[in-house]
């Protein structure tokens, strides 16, 4: 689950985001408590708390005082829109620029995609 490529709290936050996108975590579903998560994955509770705080700041989790952290109602849609925008910016835009440079038309790209060939 975790590696050395980025700070652990960001990896925890990303892991929860993936769970929301895969609908492993649904709207209003409770996530593991900070201490439970820390004990399960043998890490510092402060690191988990930092990840959860980030997700709260991003509007993906909310706190119920004395109960725990829960997934917001619009978390899935918010993440889906963010990932779609990132996909167009990081994948489709550069692909189209490369295609123009080497003379591949938009129609040819669509035909290729519709064929489903790798």
Secondary structure, 3 states (H helix, E strand, C coil): CCCCCCCHHHHHHHHHHHHHHCCCCCCCCECCCHHHHHHHCCCCHHHHHHHHHHHHHCCCEEEECCCEEEECCCHHHHHHHHHHHHHHHHHHHHHHHHHHHCCCCHHHHHHHHHHCCC
